[in-house]
């Protein structure tokens, strides 16, 4: 670092103990940004980058549309035929990844690392649970997209 530069430490964790431990270790280094999820961090960073454009009007760039499903990665809003879907942050991030162009197969490893942001160690329990809840919510949408499993490989989103 040179001159008056101050480092920024970013912590992505929902665990209060981890947050407290990090702050106690780096408190005198500089600013500490603490968020719950990578989605929250992306939203914060993208929103800050888009601030000048917001004054001119809302940007529609980056929206993903799959039939009547609309995903906005900046606001993290997911709508079906104009109605907001009640998704958890993990469900939203998983759906955003699966729906992002081009539609493709996401291996368990790719999806876990993209959504959870950590190293995939072969345990699929958290991923399966999130996809199960997401499937249940998508099943309530008439002619909506569905998450399909490719046994032993991963998941992909199909539009029905």
ROVO-242311 format. One record per residue: residue number from 1; x, y, z of N, C-alpha, C in turn. Coordinates in steps of 0.001 Angstrom, whole numbers, padded with zeros to 6 digits. Example, Ala and Ser with C-alpha at 12.3 -4.5 7.8 and 13.67 -1.06 7.14 Angstrom:
2
1, 013190, -005690, 007800, 012300, -004500, 007800, 013200, -003300, 007800
2, 012850, -002250, 007080, 013670, -001060, 007140, 012900, 000030, 007870
# end
This chain:
160
1, 000843, -001183, 000000, 000000, 000000, 000000, 000882, 001237, 000000
2, 000370, 002256, -000652, 001127, 003495, -000711, 000307, 004643, -000171
3, 000988, 005627, 000355, 000320, 006852, 000789, -000801, 006601, 001765
4, -001971, 007169, 001456, -003118, 007112, 002356, -004081, 006000, 002051
5, -003654, 004945, 001350, -004555, 003842, 001032, -004931, 003075, 002296
6, -006192, 002712, 002386, -006692, 001941, 003518, -007274, 000649, 002964
7, -006842, -000510, 003502, -007378, -001766, 002980, -008843, -001955, 003375
8, -009538, -002706, 002551, -010915, -003076, 002833, -010944, -004587, 002996
9, -011405, -005043, 004135, -011536, -006468, 004411, -013009, -006822, 004255
10, -013300, -007865, 003459, -014673, -008297, 003233, -014868, -009653, 003890
11, -015909, -009769, 004691, -016257, -011019, 005365, -017649, -011434, 004892
12, -017748, -012643, 004350, -019037, -013191, 003944, -019330, -014363, 004871
13, -020220, -014132, 005829, -020556, -015174, 006794, -021839, -014816, 007527
14, -022623, -015832, 007827, -023819, -015624, 008640, -023549, -015953, 010100
15, -022369, -016489, 010381, -022014, -016920, 011725, -021463, -015744, 012535
16, -022174, -015323, 013591, -021708, -014196, 014406, -020324, -014426, 015020
17, -020009, -015660, 015377, -018703, -015952, 015974, -017573, -015695, 014976
18, -017782, -016083, 013734, -016782, -015850, 012694, -016608, -014357, 012479
19, -017708, -013632, 012443, -017654, -012184, 012250, -016869, -011509, 013372
20, -017189, -011870, 014615, -016511, -011272, 015766, -015018, -011588, 015753
21, -014685, -012825, 015418, -013284, -013230, 015374, -012530, -012439, 014313
22, -013129, -012270, 013147, -012476, -011520, 012078, -012273, -010066, 012494
23, -013305, -009441, 013017, -013202, -008034, 013405, -012132, -007855, 014478
24, -012049, -008773, 015426, -011037, -008644, 016483, -009625, -008779, 015934
25, -009460, -009543, 014848, -008121, -009751, 014271, -007691, -008629, 013333
26, -008635, -007988, 012657, -008260, -006980, 011650, -008782, -005590, 011975
27, -009235, -005387, 013196, -009863, -004127, 013590, -008995, -002915, 013304
28, -007693, -003013, 013517, -006831, -001858, 013329, -006257, -001750, 011910
29, -006597, -002666, 011028, -006100, -002623, 009653, -006809, -001594, 008781
30, -008113, -001512, 008905, -008890, -000618, 008055, -010359, -000969, 008113
31, -011069, -000637, 007048, -012507, -000860, 006992, -012818, -002345, 006837
32, -013907, -002780, 007498, -014363, -004163, 007411, -015804, -004148, 006922
33, -016045, -004836, 005825, -017395, -004969, 005271, -017867, -006383, 005578
34, -019008, -006487, 006268, -019540, -007797, 006644, -020905, -007977, 005997
35, -021058, -009091, 005252, -022330, -009413, 004603, -022660, -010873, 004883
36, -023930, -011219, 004708, -024389, -012588, 004968, -024085, -013544, 003830
37, -024231, -013060, 002572, -024097, -013943, 001417, -023348, -013247, 000296
38, -022883, -014046, -000647, -022229, -013478, -001828, -023218, -012667, -002652
39, -024476, -013064, -002651, -025503, -012313, -003364, -025619, -010911, -002784
40, -025616, -010818, -001460, -025689, -009513, -000799, -024475, -008659, -001155
41, -023304, -009273, -001211, -022087, -008537, -001585, -022169, -008061, -003026
42, -022581, -008962, -003941, -022717, -008565, -005350, -023706, -007419, -005504
43, -024832, -007527, -004817, -025851, -006481, -004885, -025275, -005152, -004411
44, -024563, -005202, -003318, -023975, -003992, -002762, -022956, -003394, -003732
45, -022090, -004231, -004275, -021058, -003734, -005179, -021647, -003261, -006504
46, -022586, -004018, -007051, -023200, -003621, -008315, -024051, -002371, -008144
47, -024747, -002261, -007029, -025557, -001074, -006779, -024677, 000157, -006682
48, -023540, 000020, -006018, -022620, 001154, -005889, -022057, 001535, -007253
49, -021774, 000546, -008094, -021234, 000826, -009417, -022280, 001459, -010323
50, -023554, 001162, -010089, -024620, 001670, -010942, -025224, 002979, -010458
51, -024758, 003520, -009331, -025394, 004702, -008768, -025560, 005851, -009753
52, -024553, 006223, -010563, -024782, 007321, -011501, -025891, 007003, -012504
53, -026011, 005735, -012914, -027038, 005368, -013885, -028428, 005412, -013273
54, -028535, 005209, -011975, -029837, 005193, -011315, -030513, 006551, -011436
55, -029745, 007629, -011375, -030319, 008967, -011482, -030959, 009172, -012847
56, -030389, 008546, -013873, -030919, 008691, -015227, -032109, 007776, -015465
57, -032322, 006799, -014628, -033433, 005859, -014792, -032957, 004462, -014504
58, -033864, 003586, -014145, -033453, 002228, -013778, -032884, 001474, -014973
59, -031793, 000787, -014737, -031149, 000005, -015788, -031801, -001366, -015870
60, -032050, -001837, -017068, -032631, -003163, -017250, -031571, -004146, -017729
61, -030325, -003680, -017843, -029251, -004566, -018275, -029024, -005632, -017221
62, -028666, -006810, -017659, -028366, -007883, -016731, -029560, -008720, -016332
63, -030766, -008328, -016752, -031945, -009119, -016422, -031910, -010433, -017182
64, -032372, -011481, -016529, -032482, -012777, -017180, -033952, -013134, -017261
65, -034412, -013447, -018464, -035811, -013823, -018661, -035849, -015244, -019201
66, -036702, -016037, -018561, -036936, -017397, -019010, -038443, -017576, -019033
67, -039040, -017369, -020184, -040492, -017377, -020282, -041061, -016231, -019472
68, -041953, -016545, -018542, -042561, -015524, -017687, -041778, -015287, -016399
69, -040636, -015942, -016272, -039782, -015773, -015100, -038751, -014687, -015394
70, -038648, -013714, -014506, -037703, -012605, -014674, -036814, -012536, -013442
71, -035497, -012584, -013668, -034530, -012531, -012571, -033679, -011285, -012723
72, -033598, -010505, -011656, -032788, -009294, -011643, -031641, -009499, -010665
73, -030409, -009713, -011175, -029286, -009987, -010277, -028886, -008788, -009419
74, -029221, -007586, -009841, -028855, -006402, -009064, -029758, -006253, -007850
75, -031070, -006283, -008082, -031999, -006143, -006953, -032265, -007490, -006280
76, -031811, -008570, -006909, -032035, -009959, -006490, -033512, -010324, -006470
77, -034325, -009557, -007187, -035756, -009861, -007245, -036023, -010893, -008341
78, -036870, -011837, -008016, -037306, -012856, -008969, -038817, -012748, -009061
79, -039324, -012572, -010285, -040770, -012445, -010452, -041277, -013458, -011468
80, -042516, -013864, -011261, -043229, -014746, -012181, -044497, -014012, -012600
81, -044567, -013680, -013885, -045706, -012942, -014419, -045983, -011678, -013595
82, -044906, -011001, -013196, -044996, -009737, -012486, -045131, -009840, -010982
83, -045321, -011041, -010457, -045463, -011243, -009014, -044141, -011748, -008433
84, -043702, -011128, -007344, -042450, -011532, -006696, -042569, -012934, -006114
85, -041525, -013727, -006299, -041474, -015065, -005709, -040757, -014978, -004370
86, -041269, -015675, -003387, -040651, -015701, -002060, -039567, -016766, -002049
87, -038347, -016357, -002346, -037207, -017265, -002363, -036185, -016831, -001320
88, -035505, -017799, -000740, -034411, -017482, 000176, -033224, -016997, -000659
89, -032245, -016350, -000037, -031064, -015927, -000803, -030362, -017074, -001527
90, -030258, -018243, -000890, -029621, -019390, -001553, -030453, -019882, -002734
91, -031768, -019906, -002575, -032647, -020330, -003682, -032538, -019342, -004845
92, -032529, -018042, -004529, -032406, -017022, -005589, -031090, -017167, -006335
93, -030011, -017314, -005598, -028693, -017419, -006227, -028593, -018692, -007058
94, -029141, -019789, -006552, -029136, -021048, -007305, -029934, -020895, -008593
95, -031118, -020316, -008497, -031952, -020107, -009678, -031282, -019163, -010662
96, -030663, -018114, -010161, -029966, -017153, -011023, -028855, -017845, -011803
97, -028112, -018710, -011137, -027039, -019451, -011823, -027610, -020395, -012874
98, -028627, -021163, -012483, -029193, -022140, -013410, -029852, -021473, -014619
99, -030443, -020288, -014417, -031171, -019604, -015492, -030276, -018717, -016346
100, -029076, -018454, -015876, -028184, -017553, -016612, -027797, -018120, -017966
101, -027662, -017223, -018923, -027302, -017696, -020256, -025848, -018149, -020304
102, -025545, -019140, -021071, -026492, -020020, -021755, -027003, -021076, -020773
103, -028229, -021543, -021006, -028756, -022618, -020176, -027856, -023826, -020390
104, -027367, -024367, -019312, -026430, -025479, -019418, -026494, -026330, -018171
105, -025806, -027429, -018210, -025679, -028280, -017040, -024663, -027659, -016089
106, -025055, -027520, -014836, -024139, -027076, -013789, -023767, -028305, -012980
107, -022484, -028615, -012923, -022069, -029745, -012094, -022288, -029373, -010631
108, -022338, -030380, -009792, -022504, -030129, -008364, -021406, -029176, -007879
109, -020184, -029434, -008286, -019048, -028610, -007864, -019213, -027167, -008332
110, -019524, -026968, -009616, -019670, -025611, -010149, -020762, -024840, -009424
111, -021899, -025481, -009236, -023023, -024798, -008603, -022725, -024498, -007137
112, -022145, -025441, -006427, -021823, -025217, -005020, -020832, -024066, -004878
113, -019769, -024081, -005663, -018752, -023040, -005552, -019293, -021672, -005968
114, -020197, -021637, -006955, -020768, -020366, -007396, -021756, -019792, -006387
115, -022557, -020636, -005768, -023603, -020163, -004852, -023062, -019981, -003437
116, -022347, -020957, -002923, -021865, -020894, -001547, -020517, -020185, -001454
117, -019795, -020124, -002572, -018532, -019407, -002589, -017390, -020114, -001897
118, -017565, -021356, -001564, -016498, -022091, -000891, -016074, -023291, -001705
119, -015084, -023977, -001201, -014590, -025167, -001882, -015590, -026306, -001703
120, -015853, -027000, -002782, -016762, -028142, -002763, -015996, -029357, -002292
121, -016467, -029994, -001231, -015775, -031144, -000667, -016526, -032448, -000900
122, -017501, -032419, -001804, -018223, -033633, -002140, -019517, -033849, -001380
123, -019799, -033039, -000372, -021033, -033176, 000395, -022139, -032397, -000321
124, -023118, -033117, -000827, -024176, -032490, -001620, -025417, -032137, -000802
125, -025411, -032367, 000501, -026614, -032216, 001322, -027193, -030799, 001242
126, -026377, -029778, 001424, -026874, -028395, 001384, -027404, -028057, -000002
127, -026699, -028504, -001022, -027115, -028250, -002399, -028438, -028952, -002698
128, -028548, -030213, -002319, -029789, -030957, -002548, -030970, -030329, -001815
129, -030754, -029905, -000583, -031835, -029300, 000199, -032312, -027997, -000446
130, -031376, -027186, -000913, -031742, -025922, -001558, -032496, -026178, -002850
131, -032027, -027111, -003662, -032692, -027431, -004925, -034075, -028027, -004656
132, -034204, -028837, -003627, -035506, -029425, -003285, -036527, -028328, -002960
133, -036115, -027344, -002141, -037023, -026234, -001803, -037339, -025396, -003045
134, -036342, -025159, -003867, -036540, -024384, -005094, -037496, -025117, -006033
135, -037339, -026413, -006182, -038242, -027201, -007034, -039690, -027093, -006560
136, -039886, -027172, -005255, -041231, -027084, -004695, -041869, -025742, -005059
137, -041104, -024672, -004973, -041636, -023343, -005282, -041876, -023175, -006776
138, -040987, -023718, -007601, -041174, -023627, -009049, -042335, -024502, -009519
139, -042594, -025596, -008830, -043697, -026490, -009210, -045046, -025792, -009090
140, -045124, -024774, -008240, -046375, -024033, -008066, -046638, -023068, -009220
141, -045665, -022872, -010099, -045825, -021961, -011237, -046351, -022740, -012434
142, -047529, -022379, -012957, -048056, -023105, -014116, -047158, -022909, -015335
143, -046738, -024028, -015926, -045853, -024022, -017095, -044545, -023290, -016831
144, -044118, -023284, -015583, -042875, -022611, -015207, -041663, -023494, -015451
145, -040489, -022939, -015242, -039258, -023723, -015421, -039130, -024784, -014344
146, -038370, -025802, -014648, -038151, -026899, -013710, -036655, -027185, -013615
147, -036221, -027591, -012425, -034836, -027992, -012214, -034755, -029500, -012419
148, -033940, -029912, -013357, -033764, -031332, -013646, -032401, -031792, -013147
149, -032365, -033012, -012662, -031125, -033618, -012197, -030548, -034495, -013294
150, -029260, -034370, -013516, -028542, -035305, -014368, -027758, -036172, -013386
151, -028234, -037367, -013193, -027721, -038248, -012146, -026193, -038350, -012189
152, -025605, -038090, -011034, -024155, -038194, -010901, -023381, -037020, -011464
153, -024085, -036058, -012079, -023387, -034940, -012716, -023766, -033592, -012111
154, -025069, -033263, -012120, -025478, -031951, -011614, -026911, -031624, -011964
155, -027151, -030319, -012178, -028510, -029830, -012429, -028532, -028928, -013652
156, -029719, -028854, -014255, -029944, -027846, -015291, -031403, -027423, -015238
157, -031662, -026230, -015749, -033001, -025660, -015735, -033623, -025860, -017109
158, -034864, -026317, -017114, -035586, -026498, -018371, -036859, -025692, -018327
159, -037201, -025139, -019449, -038435, -024368, -019567, -039502, -025266, -020149
160, -040648, -025339, -019466, -041723, -026220, -019951, -042779, -025458, -020692
# end
